[in-house]
Amino acid sequence: MTSTTPLLQVREVVKDFGGVRAVDHCSFDVMPGTVTGLIGPNGAGKTTLFNLISGALPLTSGRILCDGRDITGLRLHQTFALGIVRTFQIPREFQRLTVLENLAVVPANQRGERMWAAWLTPWTVAHEERRIEAKALEVLEFVNLAHLADEYAGNLSTGQKKLLELARTLMAEPRLVLLDEPGAGVNRTLLNSLADNIQRASAERGVTFLLIEHDMDLVTRLCNPVIVMADGVVIAEGSPRQIQRDPGVLEAYLGGMVGGAA
C-alpha cells in the first residue's frame, strides 16, 4: 500500500549568502518510494538545496522535515544517522582502497574501530568484518560491480565510479538518497546500467531518491514527479509530460535543454 505521508517535506526554505539569495522560499514534498527529479538551469539553487537538506549548510529560514521529524539545523552525521545519504557530481571515492574496501568502511560504529575491542574481543571483530564483507559483496553484485571488487577505486572509469557511489549509499541502508547529477560524464552503456540500478533500488529495496540531473532523457526515464527550480524558486511540479508542456518551464528552462545537458 502506497503511503500518502511525505518522507521529505521542504517548507519555505531560504538560503542567503551575504546579499545573494540562492534559495527563495522553496516548498515541496518527496513521497516515499519515488524517484523525484529536481531540475533547473545552472545557478537555480539545486545543489545548495541538497546541502541544506543533508545538513552541509545551515538554513537562513524555513523548515525541513523527514518522516514528520524536524531535521532543520542537523549536521551531516546526524542526517546520515537518520538514513539521508547524498552523492556528489564528482565522485569522492577512496582512490587507494579497493572497490570492496570502499564499501566496507561505510557502516558506522564498527567494533574494529575501537582499539580495546580488537585486543579483547578479536573474534567479535572478525565476525563483524565477515558480515560487512558479505553485505558489501551482495551490494556489488546488485550494481554489477562484483567483478571489480579487488580493483583500486581510483582505476575505475567515471561511470563505474558513479555505480560505486550508488553502491556506497546502499551500504548505508538509506531511506532517502540525494543524487547529484548521476549521469554527468557517464557513457550511455553505463548510464543505462546506473538507471536500471536506481529503479531496482527503489522498487526492490524501498529506497527513495531525489535526483538532480540535466540529462532530460534520463529524467524522463527515471523520475515522477519532477520539480523545476529557477533563480532559487520552485516554478513547477508534475509528471515529465506535464513539465515538458508547462509554458513557464519552457520559457525559463527547457527551451534550450530538451534532449541534452546544459
PyMOL commands that set and color helices and strands:
alter all, ss='L'
color gray80, all
select helices_A, chain A and resi 46-54+76-81+99-104+111-113+115-120+122-142+146-148+153-155+158-171+188-205+216-222+240-245+247-252+254-256
alter helices_A, ss='H'
color red, helices_A
select strands_A, chain A and resi 8-17+20-30+35-39+61-66+69-70+84-86+176-180+208-212+226-230+233-238
alter strands_A, ss='S'
color yellow, strands_A
deselect
rebuild
show_as cartoon
